[in-house]
Amino acid sequence: MTFKSYINNIRRKVMHSITKGVGKSYSEPVKGSIRIEDIKKVLIIRPNHRLGNQLLLTPIVQEVINTFPGCEVDLFVKGGVAFPVFQNYTNVRKIYQLPKKPFSNLFKYVRTWASIKTNRYDLVINGDKNSSSGRLLTQLSKATCKVFGDVHNDIQEKHRDYQHISKYPIYNLRRYLYRLGFPENNSELPVLNIKLNADEISNGNQILDNLIKNDKKTICIYTNATGNKCYSQTWWETFYARLLKEYPDFNIIEMLPIENISKIGFKAPNFYSQDIREMGAIIKNTSIFIAADNGVMHLASASLTPTVGFFSVTNPDIYAPYGNGSLALHTENTTIEDWILAINKILR
């Protein structure tokens, strides 16, 4: 563990200790006193700057819009990634953007926090149960209805997938609304979605065509990841060789990270883009996306492409791609034969 990680762990434990009682004094509205048409302005809080965490916020945003048609949604996040993620969400009205590094712009950080007190909302949702600042901001906000993101045993017992970081905010919201007298909602959960439009998808298809120059379907891989989530070059080269053997009737291309790193030695046709929507549009035109657990894996899932995520250190119950045939494979408990079998179920 690095010194920075060590300090962050201490900070999180201290903040959790301070804020664990936040929300206990909140009183829910009287059952039956809130109607669907009363919820017109909603604030969703998730102060995390990573691409994956912003993408993982898209299901709860869709859930709110589906539940309260015509409502306006504001987001409270960190960093600037949320703007391209939500640019095609017409109901998203405003994005409060905390600086990625608070001490580099302390004035903006304080001003953004203070802005929560200047607006009144009908519903505020803390989108991360482990975020102490999310709980504090929910407490500070002016709203009749507040979902703090607490863990509820009754939901855990009812839904086996409650741990998933995108799903539990939806289950919590549904539980809260049911307690207020709304009809029980058992509809299918929204998936990650950046809402690519037809022009974006067409542009992605053109970029892909210029790269592969044939009519075969395409497998896209991404060999990079952060920290110990990243597999070795030997691991990826072995897996890539197996893909070539199993799928001669498919193109295999590699999406490169900003660091211009390839764990297969740039052996496959490759591409790179700084535009996450363009990246998503290219992936949308492929048959399957394969990567370790990382933000780009979630981007592929949000482009509605079948996504296979390899997990070794992080918990797939929390971060697995889902929907559109996507799946997670824990490489400590499976073999390459299992991986090919799983990929075949998508491609064949």
Residue pairs with C-beta under 8 A, 6 or more apart in sequence:
1 9
12 130
12 132
15 132
15 133
16 130
16 132
18 132
19 132
19 135
19 136
22 135
22 136
22 138
22 139
22 148
23 135
23 138
23 139
23 146
23 148
23 150
26 139
26 146
26 148
28 145
28 176
28 179
28 180
29 144
29 145
29 180
31 179
31 180
31 181
32 180
32 181
33 180
33 181
34 144
34 145
34 180
34 181
34 182
36 67
36 68
36 182
38 122
39 67
39 68
39 71
39 122
39 123
39 145
40 68
40 70
40 71
40 72
40 122
41 71
41 72
41 74
41 119
41 120
41 121
41 122
41 123
42 64
42 68
42 71
42 72
42 73
42 74
42 121
42 122
42 123
42 124
42 125
43 73
43 74
43 75
43 76
43 116
43 119
43 121
43 123
43 124
43 125
43 141
43 143
44 57
44 60
44 61
44 64
44 73
44 74
44 75
44 76
44 124
44 125
44 127
45 75
45 76
45 124
45 125
45 126
45 127
45 128
45 131
45 134
45 137
45 138
46 53
46 54
46 57
46 75
46 76
46 77
46 126
46 127
46 128
46 131
46 134
47 76
47 77
47 78
47 98
47 128
47 131
47 133
47 134
47 137
48 54
48 77
48 78
48 128
48 131
49 77
49 78
49 79
49 81
49 98
49 100
50 79
50 81
50 295
51 81
51 85
51 276
51 295
51 296
51 298
51 299
52 294
52 295
52 297
52 298
52 319
53 128
53 165
54 77
54 79
54 81
54 82
54 85
55 85
55 192
55 194
55 295
55 298
55 299
55 301
55 302
56 165
56 166
56 192
56 298
57 75
57 77
57 82
57 85
57 127
57 166
58 85
58 86
58 166
58 190
58 192
58 193
58 194
58 302
59 166
59 167
59 169
59 170
59 189
59 190
59 191
59 192
59 193
60 125
60 127
60 166
60 169
60 170
60 173
60 190
61 73
61 75
61 86
61 89
61 91
61 92
62 190
62 193
63 169
63 170
63 173
63 189
63 190
64 71
64 73
64 123
64 125
64 173
65 71
65 73
65 89
65 91
66 190
67 173
67 177
67 185
68 123
70 91
71 91
71 122
72 91
72 93
73 89
73 91
73 92
73 93
74 92
74 93
74 94
74 95
74 96
74 119
74 121
75 82
75 86
75 92
75 94
75 95
75 96
76 96
76 98
76 112
76 116
76 137
77 95
77 96
77 97
77 98
78 97
78 98
78 99
78 100
79 97
79 98
79 99
79 100
80 97
81 276
82 95
82 97
83 95
83 97
84 194
84 275
84 276
84 277
85 194
85 276
85 302
86 92
86 95
86 194
87 277
88 194
88 195
88 196
88 197
89 195
96 112
96 115
96 116
97 112
98 108
98 109
98 112
98 113
99 105
99 108
99 109
99 112
102 109
113 137
113 140
116 137
116 140
116 141
117 140
117 141
117 142
119 142
120 142
120 143
121 141
121 142
121 143
122 143
122 144
122 145
123 143
123 144
123 145
123 146
123 147
124 138
124 141
124 143
124 145
124 146
124 147
125 138
125 146
125 147
125 149
125 169
125 173
126 134
126 135
126 137
126 138
126 147
126 148
126 149
126 169
127 134
127 149
127 169
128 134
128 149
128 165
128 169
129 149
129 150
129 151
129 168
129 172
131 149
134 149
135 148
135 149
138 146
138 147
138 148
138 149
139 146
139 148
145 176
145 180
147 169
147 172
147 173
147 176
149 168
149 169
149 172
150 172
151 168
152 172
152 175
154 175
155 162
155 168
155 171
155 172
155 175
156 162
159 167
159 171
161 167
161 317
161 322
162 168
162 171
163 315
163 317
163 318
164 317
164 318
164 319
164 320
164 322
165 318
165 319
166 189
166 192
166 322
167 189
170 189
170 190
174 184
174 185
177 185
178 184
178 185
191 301
191 302
191 304
191 322
191 323
191 324
192 298
192 301
192 302
192 321
192 323
193 302
193 304
194 276
194 277
194 280
194 299
194 302
194 303
196 204
196 277
196 280
196 281
196 284
196 303
196 304
200 277
200 278
200 280
200 281
201 281
201 284
201 285
203 278
203 281
204 278
204 280
204 281
204 282
204 283
204 284
204 285
205 281
205 285
207 271
207 278
207 281
207 282
208 218
208 253
208 282
208 285
208 286
211 253
211 269
211 271
212 218
212 251
212 253
212 269
214 251
216 249
216 250
216 251
217 249
217 250
217 251
217 286
217 287
217 347
218 250
218 251
218 252
218 253
218 285
218 286
218 287
219 243
219 247
219 250
219 251
219 252
219 253
219 286
219 287
219 288
219 290
219 347
220 252
220 253
220 254
220 255
220 282
220 283
220 286
220 288
220 289
220 290
220 300
221 236
221 240
221 243
221 252
221 253
221 254
221 255
221 264
221 268
221 289
221 290
221 291
222 254
222 255
222 257
222 289
222 290
222 291
222 292
222 294
222 296
222 297
222 300
223 231
223 236
223 254
223 261
223 262
223 263
223 264
223 291
223 292
224 230
224 256
224 257
224 259
224 261
224 263
224 292
224 294
224 296
225 231
225 291
225 292
225 293
225 294
226 294
228 312
228 313
229 292
229 293
229 294
229 312
229 313
229 314
230 263
230 292
231 263
231 292
231 310
231 312
231 331
232 263
233 263
233 264
233 265
235 263
236 263
236 264
237 263
237 264
237 265
238 336
239 336
239 339
240 252
240 264
240 267
240 268
242 336
242 340
243 252
244 252
246 340
246 343
246 344
247 347
250 287
250 347
251 269
252 268
253 268
253 269
253 270
253 271
253 286
254 262
254 264
254 266
254 268
254 269
254 270
254 271
255 270
255 271
255 272
255 279
255 282
255 283
255 296
256 262
256 270
256 271
256 272
257 272
257 296
258 272
258 274
260 272
262 270
271 282
273 279
273 282
276 299
279 296
279 299
280 299
280 300
280 302
280 303
281 303
283 289
283 299
283 300
283 303
283 305
284 303
284 304
284 305
286 305
287 305
287 306
287 346
287 347
288 305
288 306
288 307
288 308
288 343
288 346
288 347
289 297
289 300
289 303
289 305
289 306
289 307
289 308
290 307
290 308
290 310
290 343
291 297
291 300
291 307
291 308
291 309
291 310
292 309
292 310
292 311
292 312
293 309
293 310
293 311
293 314
293 316
293 319
293 328
297 307
297 309
297 321
298 321
300 307
300 321
301 307
301 321
301 322
301 323
301 324
301 326
304 323
304 324
305 324
306 324
306 325
306 326
306 346
307 321
307 324
307 326
307 327
308 321
308 326
308 327
308 328
308 329
308 339
308 342
308 343
308 346
309 316
309 319
309 320
309 321
309 326
309 327
309 328
309 329
310 328
310 329
310 331
310 339
311 319
311 320
311 328
311 329
311 330
311 331
312 330
312 331
312 332
316 328
316 329
316 330
319 328
320 326
320 327
320 328
321 327
321 328
325 345
325 346
327 342
327 346
329 338
329 339
329 342
331 339
